[in-house]
Amino acid sequence: MANYEEQKILTFFLDTEEYGISIQKVKELIGMMKITSVPKTPDFVKGVINLRGKIIPVIDLRIKFGLGEKEYTGRTCILVIEVLLSGKKKILGLIVDAVSEVVSLSSDNIDPPPEYAENVSTQNAILGMAKIGDEVVIILDTDKMFLTDEITRINTYAKEV
């Protein structure tokens, strides 16, 4: 799956499933804060936040992945990540239920995504399936998480790095 031997992955939960993204994409982890709604954005775009003077769009991954809304708890947080949108590096916030840990994975521990998932709209976002102990963690490719029309709408609010 990967072109290199080992990579560090930040794992987090959405509902009961554990997901992971490359730690290289994560800029910071912040607690929930006031999110300003923006009209006419997709349902999964909760709005924008002002993070030290930068306006950052915030995506609720539960909604994006069709898991439905859930009341935020003390463990709910925002992962501030860098993504490639329309060929440019941008900063986004991803709301997740809880952050788990940072793990080091070798490419031997990561299998390609299951073939049956190919028709799922989030399929392109799945980089692989990691085996960590007895658990399976879904590794996401944040650069491929959004469809073209979603990127166009999000791009309006995302600042370049």
C-alpha positions in Angstrom: 0.0 0.0 0.0 2.6 2.5 1.0 5.9 3.4 -0.7 7.7 3.5 2.5 8.4 1.1 5.3 6.7 2.7 8.3 4.2 5.5 8.9 2.6 7.1 11.9 -1.1 7.2 12.0 -3.4 9.1 14.3 -6.4 6.9 15.2 -9.8 8.2 16.2 -13.4 7.0 16.6 -16.6 7.6 14.7 -19.3 5.7 16.5 -17.7 2.3 17.3 -15.4 2.2 14.3 -11.8 3.2 14.5 -10.2 5.3 11.7 -6.8 6.7 11.1 -5.0 9.4 9.1 -1.4 10.1 8.5 0.1 12.1 11.3 1.8 14.2 8.6 -1.6 15.6 7.7 -2.6 16.6 11.2 -1.7 20.2 12.2 -3.2 20.1 15.6 -6.0 18.7 17.8 -8.4 21.1 19.5 -11.4 20.8 21.7 -14.8 21.8 20.4 -15.4 25.5 20.1 -18.0 27.8 18.7 -18.8 27.0 15.1 -20.4 29.6 12.9 -22.9 28.2 10.5 -22.6 29.1 6.8 -25.7 29.0 4.7 -26.0 26.8 1.6 -23.2 24.4 2.4 -23.4 20.6 2.4 -25.0 19.1 5.6 -21.6 17.7 6.7 -20.0 21.2 6.7 -20.9 22.4 10.2 -19.6 25.9 9.5 -16.3 27.7 10.2 -14.2 28.5 13.2 -11.8 31.3 13.9 -8.5 29.6 14.9 -6.0 32.2 15.9 -7.2 34.6 13.2 -7.6 32.0 10.4 -11.1 31.0 9.2 -11.3 27.2 8.9 -14.2 25.2 7.5 -15.3 22.4 9.9 -16.5 19.0 8.6 -18.5 16.6 10.7 -17.1 13.2 9.6 -20.1 11.3 11.1 -22.4 13.1 8.8 -20.0 12.9 5.8 -19.9 9.1 6.3 -23.6 8.7 6.7 -23.5 7.8 10.4 -25.9 10.6 11.5 -25.6 13.3 14.0 -24.7 12.7 17.6 -24.5 15.1 20.5 -21.0 16.3 21.1 -19.3 15.1 24.3 -16.2 16.0 26.3 -14.3 13.6 24.1 -15.5 15.1 20.8 -12.8 17.2 19.2 -11.6 18.8 16.0 -8.6 17.5 14.0 -7.1 20.4 12.1 -5.6 18.9 9.0 -4.0 19.8 5.8 -5.6 18.6 2.6 -5.1 19.0 -1.1 -8.2 20.6 -2.6 -8.1 21.5 -6.3 -4.3 21.1 -6.3 -3.7 23.5 -3.4 -2.9 22.8 0.2 -5.8 23.9 2.5 -6.6 23.6 6.2 -9.8 22.0 7.4 -11.2 20.9 10.7 -12.7 17.4 11.1 -15.1 16.7 14.0 -14.5 13.2 15.4 -16.1 11.4 18.4 -12.8 10.8 20.2 -9.1 10.6 19.4 -7.4 7.3 20.3 -3.7 7.2 19.8 -0.7 7.6 17.4 0.5 4.2 16.1 3.4 3.3 13.9 2.5 0.9 11.1 4.6 -0.9 8.6 3.2 -1.5 5.1 2.9 -5.3 6.0 0.1 -4.3 8.5 -2.0 -2.5 5.9 -4.2 -4.3 3.4 -6.0 -2.6 0.4 -9.6 -1.7 1.0 -12.1 -4.4 0.5 -13.4 -4.7 -3.1 -17.1 -4.8 -2.1 -16.7 -1.2 -1.0 -15.9 0.1 -4.5 -19.4 1.5 -5.1 -19.5 3.4 -1.8 -19.1 7.1 -2.2 -16.3 7.2 0.4 -14.4 4.3 -1.2 -11.8 6.7 -2.7 -11.2 8.0 0.7 -10.1 4.6 2.1 -6.4 4.2 1.7 -6.3 0.8 3.4 -7.3 -1.4 6.3 -4.7 -1.6 9.1 -4.3 -4.6 11.5 -3.5 -3.4 15.0 -3.6 -6.2 17.4 -7.0 -7.9 17.0 -8.6 -4.7 15.6 -9.0 -3.3 12.1 -8.5 0.4 11.6 -9.8 2.1 8.4 -7.0 4.4 7.1 -8.3 7.4 5.3 -6.8 9.4 2.4 -7.9 12.9 3.3 -6.9 14.3 -0.1 -9.5 12.0 -1.7 -12.3 12.3 0.9 -14.4 14.9 -1.0 -16.3 14.7 -4.3 -15.6 17.4 -6.9 -18.8 19.5 -6.2 -18.1 19.2 -2.4 -14.5 20.5 -3.0 -15.9 23.5 -4.9 -18.1 24.5 -2.0 -15.5 23.9 0.7 -12.8 25.7 -1.3 -14.8 28.9 -0.8 -14.0 28.9 2.9 -10.7 27.0 3.1 -7.6 29.1 3.3 -4.4 28.1 1.5 -1.4 27.0 3.7 
